[in-house]
Each structure stands twice: as structure tokens, then as C-alpha cells.
Amino acid sequence: MTYGPATILFFVALYFVPTVVGAVRRVPNIGSVIVINVFLGWTFIGWVVALAMASRSVPARQS
């Protein structure tokens, strides 16, 4: 069974959802999110941990 380029692109985009969420939300530990996502994201647990880290509440910036 072969997959088309659109299917492969969809799954690659899905794999990097935690990284995108963390970047958009500007979490302070984005480097950790990226490392966990890249190296452990292939396990479902690693992907969920990266998503949880990217989704955590961000402290308000003090000016």
C-alpha cells in the first residue's frame, strides 16, 4: 500500500502539532517541547507530553 504526498504531509503536520501550538502560544520552554516532540513524538505518550507542555498556562509578562 502506498500513500500519496497529501497523506504523508497530513501526518507530518499532525506529528508537529505540539511544536506549532507551543510556538503560537510563545511558551517559555519551546525548546523542550521541540526536543520531546522530535525525539519522543513517535510514541503516543511523548506526543501527549509535548502537547501538554505546549498547552500549559503561560504566566503573564510583567512590564
N, C-alpha and C positions, 0 to 999 in steps of 0.2 A: 504494500500500500504506500503510495507516495502522496505527499502533501504539497499543495500549491504554495506559492510565495505569500499569498494573503493569509493563509492559515498559519504559516510559520511566523510572520510578522505579528499576527494577533497574539500568539503565545509568548513571543519575546516581549511584547508590550505588557502583557499580563504579568510576566515574571518581574518586571521592573516597576510595578505599581507602588510598592513601598518607597522606592527611591524618589519617584516623581512626587508622591504625597509629601514626603519629608522636605523636598526642595521647594515645593509650592508653599508649604506652611513655615518654611525657614526655621526648622528645628535646630537647636544648638548642637546636637550630636549627629549631624547629617553624615559625617564621615563614618561613624559606627553603623549607621543604617545602611550605607552603601556597601561596606565590607560584609556585613551579615547577609545582605541581600544577594551579593555576588557569589559569596563562597558557601553560604548555607541555604540560600533560597530554593535550591533544588529539593530540599527536604521540606515538607509542608510546615513543620514546626519552625524551621529557620525563617521561612517566608512570613509566617504569622508573627514571629518575634520582631522581625524588621518592620512589619506593618504596624504593630503595636507601638514600637519606638517612634515611628514617624507620625503616629496619630495622637501621641500623648499631648497633654496641655502644655502650651508654651508660656513661660512666665512673661508678664508684661514688661516691656522695656522701660527703664527709668531714664528720664532726661535730666 
